[in-house]
Amino acid sequence: MFFFRYIFFIVAAGAIVSSGFAPSGGGASGPTQSGSAGSGPTPYPLKYPAYFGNRVNLREDNPLTVEGVALGRYLFYEKRLSRNNTVSCSGCHQQARAFTDGRAFSLGFDGVQTRRNSMSLTNLLWVRQFFWDGRVGSLEEQAVVPLTDAHEMGQTLEGSADKLRGDARYRRLFAAAFGGDSEGGQGGKVVTGERIVKALAQFERTLISSDARYDRYIRGDYQLTASERRGLDLFFGSAGCGRCHGGPKIFNETYHNNGLDRVFKDSGRAMVTKMAYDRGRFRSVTLRNVELTAPYMHDGRFGSLPEVIDHYNEHVEASNTLSPSLRDTAQRPIRLGLTAVEKKDLLAFLHTLTDSTFITDPRFSEPKF
């Protein structure tokens, strides 16, 4: 069994954190892709800004390795993981859209719409509760849901593994990432549903966005325009956006009823907690790359960022579970009342959160065998 230590190095003042996840002790490991006995997977060198913090969500039974991440990347784009071989994870999570799909509701393998809007996969390394309602606590658990959902990818994990066992390329990739003999008639032991899920989780943990203009501003490499600066002051100040989307990662892992409805078609977090107080509450997502992730909200009701700003400015609805940050002292909904210029300034700041490096990074694109 592996035991892992997490090693963090601060490189330059506040610049980069490099995380090595290396096995300690005498744990055994499988062969590398070359099949050399006694060697094992290579720890994956994560790099991210020190200001993102080290409260990452990792599992000891699934350390990040170069080989595991490479396998996960192939699987992320693999359509054979769906029942009729037409849908992959990348169908609902497209890199050019910051790993969303531009639809209010995604389409599964059978053309049936999903129940909620497809979420961005940005900076999942720091997320501890997944989906709009926070129903699972790890990427491994999260991956199982769309893979096996009757209308998303519609296939059992064993069914997916069985399809890939006949492909020698995948047998070699699985053996390199997790061990086993890819050529010794042990395909059933090398390629498994559990390993599919683990590899996908490893790849998704590497989807780190940290090179937007806002990041360059934090690092001192970019000077905000006057409009962007006013927008930043509004975001973290009087407009109160930072109360739900705060910090340098632009998200707080909390749940809010943000005044979309008086009567809820979707009860949100309450489906998990069974608490009336959580009706209409959904997870506050990161706003990084938000310019690219329309349509917005759990049901994709807003097609543009100006519509989102207009909602908070003029249309917050009262309800029993409206979040406290959106109520005044008399418990009435707070509507921002921004001027036209202030709206433009806020929009200008939101555009500084777009990371063109992230959406074109070849490490995250579809690989070729």
Secondary structure by P-SEA (a helix, b strand, c coil): cbbbbbbbbbcccccbbbbbbcccccccccccccccccccccccbbbbbcccccbbbbbccccccaaaaaaaaaaaacccccccccccccccccccccccccccccccccccccccccccccccccccccccccccccaaaaaaaaacccccccccaaaaaaaacccaaaaaaaaaacccccccccccccccaaaaaaaaaaaaaaccccccaaaaaaaccccccaaaaaaaaaacccccccccccccccccccccccccccccccccccccccccccccccccccccccccccccccccccccaaaaaaaaacbbbbcccccccccccccccccccccaaaaaaaaaaaaaacccccccccccccccc
